Amino acid sequence: MKRSILISATLAISSIAFAADGDDAMLGFKWGMSVQDVKAAGSRLEKKDTNRSLEIYEVSSVPKPLSDFEIYMLIFADGKLVKISAVGNDISGDPTGIKGKEQFKVLENTMKEKYGDPKHSYKRIGSKLYKEYDEFYQCLAYDGCGTWASIFETKDKSVVLEMNGVRRGTGYLRIVAESKPQWSNAIEKHKTKKASSDKDAL
């Protein structure tokens, strides 16, 4: 399930700044790396999806792994690394979200030290349906009920730290780093190719 979520996730954030190939991305990778570059760095990749100019790989043995994170995904546009996603281990037995919030806070503080204060921070629950104190993760899993996320930005990337719900008492953290504006440009190119393909098919 987590892998499917990672593959389908698109948190596009645009900016006029431009990341250069070779700038630090996350996990020890650099923006603009090719699949072969990643392999040469000692990582093992498994292709999960190809959609026009976008290729999605699951990667193991990353150069700089995160503690308590289990799944890493790399997205390449026209052969160059433009997005990285990482999903943490399940946080379970935590109906009120106390453990999850603490883990989130530790990572958020670490990211503040590196990137400065977040540009946006959303920490609210109980907007729909799941409003009880012990329904923290059900709320996060239900569209429109709650959000627990912080967004950091630098000149060359956007980094999103978010909490996700699975079921009662269970959730997980996810971190997404996007090269800017290459990721946004890649999405626009993808949409254009999709529209062109649909037009040709009609």
N, C-alpha and C positions, 0 to 999 in steps of 0.2 A: 504493500500500500504506500509506504513512504517513497519508494522508488517511482511509483506512478505520479505521486504528488510533485516530486522534484522535476520529473520530465515535463509535466504540464505547467509548472509554475512560471509566470512571466511577470516580474515586478519591474517594469520599465520606468526609469527615472531619467529625464533628459537634462542636458546641461550644455553650455557653449564651450566648456573646457574640453580638452582633447587629450586622451591617454596615448602615449607613444609606445610602440612596441618595445618591450624590454623593461617597462615600468613594473614595479612590484604589484602583484595582484593579491593573492592570499595563499596560505598553505605552502609557501615557498615557490609558487609558480609566478610567471611573469606574463603580462598581457602580450598577445601576439604570438605566443609559442604555438608551434605546430604539434600535431599528434606525435610525430617522430621526435620532436624536442622533448616532449613529456616522457616518452619511453626512454630516451637517452638519459633522462634525469633519474631513472631507476623505478619509475612507476609502471604499474600494470593497468592496462585499459581494456574495457569491454564495451563495444558499441551497443547502445540501447535503442537508438532511433536516428533516422536520417529524414529530414524534411526540407526538401529543396536545398538551400544553401546552408542550413543548420545541421550540425551533427552533434549528438549527445552521447557522452561516454560516462560509464561508471569507472572510477579509478581507485586503486588500492595502493598502499605503500607511498603515500604522499610525502614530499620532502619534509614538511613541518606539520605533523598531525595535530589535531585539537584533542584535548582530554575529553573523554566521554562522548565522542562523536563517532558514528559508525558507518555512515554512507557519505561518499563524496561524488559529485557529478561535475563534469566539465562540459561546457558548450562552446563549440567552434563555429565561427561564421566565415565562410570562404576559406577554411583551413586555418584560421587564427583564433586563439583563445580569447573569448569576450565575456564569459560568465562562469562563475564558480558557485556551486551550492553544497552545503554541508548540513547533514541532519544528525542530531544527537541521539543518544540512547534513550529509550522510553523512561520517563519519570512515572513511576507507578505507586499505588497506595497513597495517593496525595489528593484526596477529594477537594480540599479547600485551596489547593495550589500553593501551599506554603513552600514546599521544597522547590517547585518549579520557579516561583518568584525569586527565591534566593539564588538559584543557579543563574537565572536571567540577570539579576543584579550584579553578580560577580563578573559575568562576561561584559555587561554594559559598562561597568567601571573600568575594566581593562581596555575596552574600546575607546572610552573617553580619554584615557591616558595617551592613546595612540593617535586618535583622530580629532580630539576635542569634543565639545558638547554635541549631542545629536541635533540635526537640523529639524527633525520632527520626532515626537514621542507620543505614542498612543497607548494608554493603559486604562481601559474601561471594560466593564462586563455588566451583564444584566439588562441589556437594552431590549431583549426579546426572550420570551419563553423561559429560559433557564436563569432564574434570578436568586436562587437560594445560595447561601454561603458555601455549600458543599457541591455546587454544580459548576465549578470554575472551568473545567476542561470541556464539559458538555456545551457550555456557552461559547467557548472559543471555537468549537467545532461546528457551531450552528451559524449560518450566514446571517450577519447583521446583529448578532447578539453581543459580541465583544471582540476587542482587539488588544493585543499585548505586544507592542513592537516599538523599536527605536531605529531611526534611519540616520546614518552618518554619511557625510560627503567630503571628499577631498577633490583636488584638481583633476584627478584621473579616474576616480571610481566612486560608486555609491555602495554602501554596505548596510544591509538590513539584518537586524537581529530580531527574531520573532518567536513567540510561543504559539504552539499549535495544540489543539485538543484532539484526542482520539476517542475517548469514552470516559465514563465517570472514573475519576481518580487517576487517569492516565493521559499524559501528553508528552511533548518533546520540543526541544529547541531547534531552530533552523537559522543558519546564517547564509545570506546570499550576497555575493560581490559581483558588481557589474562594471565593466569598462565603459567609460562615458567619453564621447557619445557613441562609441562603436556599437554598444549593445542596442541602443535605441535605433541607430541606423540599420542594424541588421534586422530588427523587427520590421521596420518600414519596408526594407527590401523584400523581406519574406512576404509581407502583405501584398506588395505589388506583384510579385511572382504568382502568388495564389490567385489574385484577381485576374491576372492575365491568363493563367491556366484555366480558370473557370469560364472566362469569356471564350476561350478557344474551344472548350468542350460543349458550349451551348449551340 
